[in-house]
Amino acid sequence: MAKAKTRYVCSNCGSFSAKWQGKCSDCGAWNSFVEEVVEAKSTSFGGSGIAHYQPTASPISMSDVKGVETIRFHTGIDELDLVLGGGLVKGSVV
């Protein structure tokens, strides 16, 4: 059974933190943090640990996938160009 996730909310200004703090770093109030449950405990089925998984997208056929051709600049290092799919793409970060 999964542990419920909690956070601590300042009752004075509404600031929140992952851990309890004695003094709010935003408003300076002392002992104003109150524990709040963020996510209720999930019930898993079949021992898989995944509770009520619902996919957000449906699968499509590989023949329906469209590729985008971009201009690539060769680095002069054959192995690096091979790993990068033919060279560097302008504006990309590697």
C-alpha positions as CSV (number, residue, x, y, z in Angstrom):
1,M,0.0,0.0,0.0
2,A,1.4,3.4,-1.0
3,K,2.0,6.1,1.5
4,A,-0.1,9.2,1.2
5,K,1.9,12.2,0.0
6,T,1.8,15.3,2.2
7,R,3.0,18.9,2.1
8,Y,3.1,21.5,4.8
9,V,1.2,24.8,4.2
10,C,1.7,28.0,6.1
11,S,-1.6,29.0,7.8
12,N,-0.6,32.6,7.7
13,C,0.4,33.2,4.1
14,G,-0.4,30.0,2.2
15,S,3.2,29.2,1.3
16,F,4.0,25.4,1.1
17,S,7.0,23.2,1.7
18,A,7.8,19.5,1.4
19,K,9.1,19.4,5.0
20,W,7.9,21.0,8.2
21,Q,9.6,24.3,9.0
22,G,9.6,26.1,12.3
23,K,9.6,29.6,10.6
24,C,7.9,30.4,7.3
25,S,10.6,31.7,4.9
26,D,8.0,33.8,3.1
27,C,6.1,35.7,5.8
28,G,8.3,35.0,8.8
29,A,5.6,33.5,11.0
30,W,6.6,30.9,13.6
31,N,5.0,27.5,14.0
32,S,2.4,28.2,11.3
33,F,2.9,25.1,9.1
34,V,0.0,22.6,8.9
35,E,0.3,19.2,7.3
36,E,-2.0,18.7,4.2
37,V,-2.6,15.5,2.2
38,V,-1.8,16.1,-1.4
39,E,-2.7,12.7,-2.9
40,A,-4.8,10.1,-1.4
41,K,-3.5,6.5,-1.0
42,S,-3.9,4.5,-4.2
43,T,-5.3,1.0,-4.3
44,S,-3.4,-1.3,-6.5
45,F,-4.8,-4.4,-8.1
46,G,-3.1,-7.7,-8.9
47,G,0.1,-6.6,-7.2
48,S,1.2,-4.7,-10.2
49,G,1.5,-1.3,-8.4
50,I,-0.4,0.5,-11.1
51,A,-3.8,1.8,-10.0
52,H,-6.4,2.4,-12.7
53,Y,-4.1,3.2,-15.6
54,Q,-5.8,5.1,-18.4
55,P,-3.8,5.8,-21.6
56,T,-4.0,9.4,-22.9
57,A,-3.3,8.5,-26.5
58,S,-4.2,5.6,-28.8
59,P,-1.6,3.6,-30.7
60,I,-1.1,4.2,-34.5
61,S,0.4,2.1,-37.2
62,M,4.0,2.6,-38.0
63,S,3.1,3.2,-41.7
64,D,1.1,6.2,-40.5
65,V,4.1,7.9,-38.8
66,K,5.4,10.8,-40.8
67,G,9.0,11.8,-40.6
68,V,10.4,15.3,-41.0
69,E,13.5,15.8,-43.0
70,T,15.9,18.5,-41.7
71,I,19.2,19.8,-43.0
72,R,22.1,18.3,-41.1
73,F,25.7,19.6,-41.0
74,H,28.5,17.0,-41.0
75,T,30.9,17.2,-38.1
76,G,33.8,15.5,-39.9
77,I,33.7,12.7,-37.4
78,D,32.0,9.7,-39.1
79,E,30.9,7.9,-35.9
80,L,29.4,11.1,-34.4
81,D,27.5,11.8,-37.6
82,L,26.2,8.2,-37.5
83,V,25.0,8.6,-33.9
84,L,23.4,12.0,-34.7
85,G,21.5,10.6,-37.7
86,G,23.6,12.2,-40.3
87,G,25.1,15.3,-38.5
88,L,24.1,18.2,-36.4
89,V,20.8,20.0,-36.8
90,K,20.9,23.8,-36.7
91,G,19.7,25.1,-33.4
92,S,19.9,21.7,-31.7
93,V,21.8,21.1,-28.4
94,V,23.9,17.9,-28.2
